[in-house]
Amino acid sequence: MYLDQVKTLLIDVLALGPSGQALDADSPLLGSLPELDSMAVVTLIGALEEQFGIMIDDDDISASTFSTLGSLADFVAAKAA
């Protein structure tokens, strides 16, 4: 459930356009998407907090969280639970 919503948000925040539709749970993010730089991560975190009504602490954020679209969706699902 969260995968599609996180994917849509990611496409919007990073302005990936149609190319973003090819992303799936195993798609690598950090280091693979040039659009996902440090400023984009901050913007994305804010958008995730707003969209899902969650709070993301600095301590929650690691490279593994942004490793793949699936890992990011799993993280959001765990925070929203």
Backbone torsions as a table, in degrees:
resi	resn	phi	psi	omega
1	MET	NA	-49.1	-177.8
2	TYR	-69.3	-27.9	-175.8
3	LEU	-55.9	-50.6	-178.0
4	ASP	-65.2	-39.1	-179.4
5	GLN	-68.2	-41.6	178.6
6	VAL	-67.2	-39.2	177.8
7	LYS	-60.9	-47.0	179.7
8	THR	-60.6	-43.4	179.3
9	LEU	-63.9	-43.1	179.3
10	LEU	-60.9	-44.7	178.9
11	ILE	-61.0	-42.7	-179.3
12	ASP	-67.3	-49.3	-175.8
13	VAL	-64.7	-40.5	-177.6
14	LEU	-90.8	-2.0	-178.7
15	ALA	52.6	49.4	-177.8
16	LEU	-77.7	-23.4	179.9
17	GLY	65.5	-153.4	-176.1
18	PRO	-58.0	-30.3	-179.9
19	SER	-62.7	-26.5	179.3
20	GLY	-67.5	-22.9	-179.6
21	GLN	-64.2	-21.6	-179.2
22	ALA	-77.1	-10.9	-179.6
23	LEU	-66.2	139.2	172.5
24	ASP	-133.4	-175.3	-174.1
25	ALA	-58.0	-30.3	-177.1
26	ASP	-92.0	0.2	-178.6
27	SER	-67.5	124.4	176.9
28	PRO	-69.7	142.9	-178.7
29	LEU	-109.6	-78.6	-174.4
30	LEU	-61.5	122.9	-178.8
31	GLY	91.2	-15.2	-179.1
32	SER	-109.4	-29.5	177.0
33	LEU	-101.5	109.7	-179.6
34	PRO	-59.7	-25.4	179.5
35	GLU	-68.9	-22.4	-176.1
36	LEU	-89.6	75.5	176.1
37	ASP	-95.8	-175.9	-174.8
38	SER	-61.0	-38.4	178.3
39	MET	-67.8	-37.8	178.8
40	ALA	-66.0	-36.0	177.7
41	VAL	-61.5	-44.6	179.2
42	VAL	-61.8	-45.1	179.1
43	THR	-63.0	-43.3	-179.6
44	LEU	-63.3	-42.5	179.3
45	ILE	-60.7	-43.7	177.7
46	GLY	-61.4	-41.5	179.5
47	ALA	-66.5	-39.5	178.4
48	LEU	-64.4	-42.6	179.4
49	GLU	-61.2	-43.6	-178.8
50	GLU	-68.5	-46.5	-175.9
51	GLN	-64.5	-41.9	-172.1
52	PHE	-106.8	1.1	178.0
53	GLY	63.7	39.4	-179.0
54	ILE	-117.4	163.4	173.8
55	MET	-114.8	128.2	179.8
56	ILE	-114.1	115.6	179.0
57	ASP	-84.1	156.1	177.8
58	ASP	-56.3	-35.7	-179.0
59	ASP	-66.8	-21.2	-178.3
60	ASP	-77.0	-19.5	-169.5
61	ILE	-92.4	126.1	176.1
62	SER	-142.8	168.2	178.8
63	ALA	-60.5	-34.2	-178.4
64	SER	-66.8	-29.6	177.3
65	THR	-61.3	-40.2	-177.7
66	PHE	-99.9	18.7	-178.3
67	SER	-64.0	-51.5	179.2
68	THR	-136.3	166.9	175.5
69	LEU	-60.3	-39.1	178.9
70	GLY	-63.0	-42.8	-179.8
71	SER	-66.6	-35.7	177.6
72	LEU	-68.1	-42.4	178.3
73	ALA	-64.7	-40.1	177.9
74	ASP	-63.4	-40.5	178.2
75	PHE	-60.9	-47.1	180.0
76	VAL	-62.2	-42.2	179.5
77	ALA	-61.8	-41.4	179.7
78	ALA	-66.8	-40.2	179.0
79	LYS	-68.1	-33.5	-176.7
80	ALA	-81.3	-16.3	-176.6
81	ALA	-69.5	NA	NA
